[in-house]
Amino acid sequence: MKLICDRPVLSEALAAISAVIVTRTPKPILQCVRLTADSDCLTLTAYDQEVGMRYRVTHVEVSQPGETLVMAERLTSIVRENTDETLALETSDDLLHVRGRNAHYQIYGQNVREFPPVPDFEGEPDFRVPMAKLVGAVDRTVFAAARESTRYAINGVMWEWKGKKLQFVATDGRRLAWTGFSMDKAAGSDGKAIVPVKTLNLLAKLRSEPDDVIDVKLEPNQLLLRTPRATISSVLVEGNFPNYEDVIPRDCTRTAEMSTQEFLSAVRQTALLTSEDSRGIRLSFGEEGLVLSSRVPEQGEARVQTEAKLKGSPIDIGFNPMYLLDALKVCQETVTLEMKEPSKPGVLRSGPEFLYVLMPLTLS
Amino acid sequence: MPHIQRLDPVLVNKIAAGEVIERPASVVKELMENALDAGATRIDVTLEDGGTTLISVSDDGGGIEPDELPLAVAPHATSKIRTVDDLNAIGTMGFRGEALASIGSISRLRIVSRRADRLEAAGLECSDGRVGDVTPCAAPPGTTVEVRNLFFNVPARRKYLRTIPAELSHVTEQIARIALARPDVTISQTHQGRAVRRLPATTDRRARIGDFFGPELANDLIGFRRQEPDLRIEGWFAPPAASRASGKWQYVFLNGRFIRDRDLSGFVLREAFRGLIEPARYPVVFLFLTADPASYDVNVHPTKIEVRWRDAGRVKSQVLGVLRETLLSHDLTPSLRTQPAAAGGTTSADTVANMSALAERLKALGPPTAGWAGHSGDASSVGAGASSIPAAPSDRRPGRQPHEHEFPLSHESAESAHRASAIPPESRFDAAAMIGRDRLPRDETRIVAAPPDAMPIPAARRDEGPVPHALPGRALQIHNTYLVCETPDGLLIVDQHALHERILYEELKARMTRGPLESQRLLLPETLDASPEQLAALEGAGELLLRLGLEIEPFGPRSVVVRACPSLLGDLNVRELTADLLDKLADSERRDPEAIIHAVLDMMACKAAVKAGDRLTPEAIEALLSRRHLVERSSNCPHGRPTTLRLSLRDLERQFKRT
């Protein structure tokens, strides 16, 4: 293998691919990145046996195709620290030579044949969506996914596609985030998959151009995603995702409408006086708007007033401010909060594409 | 069918002996108690083969008239009580008039006694229940009882005697019980012709404890005393770090008699030391109670080891109260032992010596420029300490051992004196002086930064010995597990998880007193399996669960559903907590809600605390250490493991051979 490569592009590719690699693994080979040079392209591959990524770097001049396998961390830092426009990569026996203008590195390579095969995107996608829309949907849901729940199925975001409709749901048992939108073209076949949080974080970090489109294909226990630069393969979270339709209340009797920014700021200010054992803030909706209050015994109290348009009778309800902030950060300009009783869930809506159910706290 | 007939008196005595005399130790106990009842000031116990061959107890008591000797070995004959009224106010160790008769029926017994006003002694032998004649003989005033070949005529009992060392240890235990109860009596113990133990009479019980168990134990003892209207409580306990694997080291005495009270030694001691001692370990406690004989009944058990209180609940709560108060007012941080235990000399004493040495050095440097405003006993808070009011050196009082309370003898003021002396004035003053000289410029901001209103409890009760331990200087995290910080007299090593756990536990506990915990309702209720017992236990636990911020309901015949859990658990595992809680609910026989709450808080604190291996930011370290002194019993985690070890300058100097 012998090639000359645009260094910043290679550096970005290595940064993206490094996110796949787990630092602690009993298999050192999984800490390597595989470099494959074809006639016009260099492909980087990394895999943790659950999630894999191939990243195509096209800013290369390949003079001799070939392959090598090197420790990803080494190569990444070499390429990152170098300041040249281009780097020359060349293999000789077990060695990978990386040459810049004033620098020459030799890295010992591993046997490429020992690297496990990584699933690739083959055949037609089930559906195609603009990448920006998909990443936006991930942003609006992934924060609500459980991280290490014993209820395994909620440790991911559920994707569901049916005809033109595509929707995403995540919950950690205390709140639930939903988002959905219509695709231009109906999916080839309906499907649903619970996608691990790690995969979604990889996807969200990928650089994309405004017009980029992503291909999605579901295989048995495997989801494949293809962007113009990268292909991600991911195992799915097994199990049955809870029936989220059931937990979205439809019988709320009160609705408050607020400016997202003002509400978010008020929640932040009120949350300053919470503690580990007094996490909650009280939201008092009344004629004159919304009063947020909090109290830490023996330390102090907070009271913040903000505007809110309430439909229905006044209500006091407690929430964990972190749960509110998580959602408010991804809301559009205005939000509505629907409530029924202080012990019943609240529903936060912003635009037609976002809905968030959160359970109240029983304030002491 | 055999006919019913009256039993031969010898047989009756043998049967009675079965109850009273189990082994040589029982004989020693009965004979020593007789000696005490006879007004002895000296008791000599001589044994052969652990008492199986010979037990001889001689005293310098009042002696027995020669013509009363045959009565002494007759059943139900005694000089100790006469009427039924006497039974309600027993002031002697024995009263049943059974012991000598019983012993005489199962051994070869010889009594030699001389009243002080007589010129000659009289002797009497009794073997296998047959009483011989009274014969004149020579002996010093007092009584000597010799018991040979115990159980020679009761093969079944003889068979169950254990090895000589085992029997000897039982005898020693009995001697200990009497020796501790009566430090005013000189006691000696001889075994196989060798003097094993010689305990000179003393007025100081603590000295007697030291004589018996060795100075290492005695020097660390922490004293307590309280006078209640009809109960006087006094005693000593060893710091929790000196706990034992067996409950044998808990001595409870009532009016000079060793008693075994399951409530006192079980419940009260366990409760008082809860969280300070690991499970399955027992505190070392010497508890001496003085009560009106009419307030309890000792005639419950033939060996009188059990008593029945007229008002057991009050006794329990009074003892618990004084123990708790004493524990709270002491710095229980164990010292790191840098010397092998065998080297003797205890670290706490060294610390004291070290403190006074430093004090001397400081005094030589001139009067301190700043110090603590409060005089000894003044409830000045930590915040007030920062006010830098110069303190006159004349405030200094003579040194005291931090572990010892010296009480005024008038009991009326005992309690207030107890509080006042909770902080040893000298060490506190000196500590302040050290801050004043070397450390104030740097530490002042930190002291001031601690808002006084964040410490609702008077510092005087909270302070643990030398104050600056609560205000550590620089701290260093090592192995992401321990925090090491400098103190004026050395350094502290803190287990970050144990300390955080203890702090969270105390905060939770304090939080519980202010009302139910804040509760996060669940969007997806958790269901989990439950046994019928657990479901049944759940029914009565509604209020308890509410206080904990939990909402758990039965869900079908074999499962429960959790609808809400305490918010401070964050993302912690609700299922695990609930499963543990159900176990606790179903298992606890008495369903003591406090014990369950304790267990649950314990679980919560453990799960929420920083773990060993968690890297802490300097701010987090400072926050953790600064909360240390706000918490009661910060020296141990809720499971009783120590949170903090102390290494004094003196220890370091010794290790580096600087002294």
Interface residues (C-beta under 8 A of the other chain):
Chain A: A146 R147 E148 T150 R151 I154 T171 D172 G173 R174 R175 L176 P242 V247 E276 D277 S278 R279 G280 P297 E298 Q299 G318 N320 S343 P345 V357 L358 M359 P360 L361 T362 L363 S364
Chain B: D453 A454 P456 L504 E507 L508 R511 R514 G515 P516 L517 E518 S519 Q520 R521 L522 L523 L524 E526 G549 A564 S567 L568 D571 N573 V574 R575 E576 A608
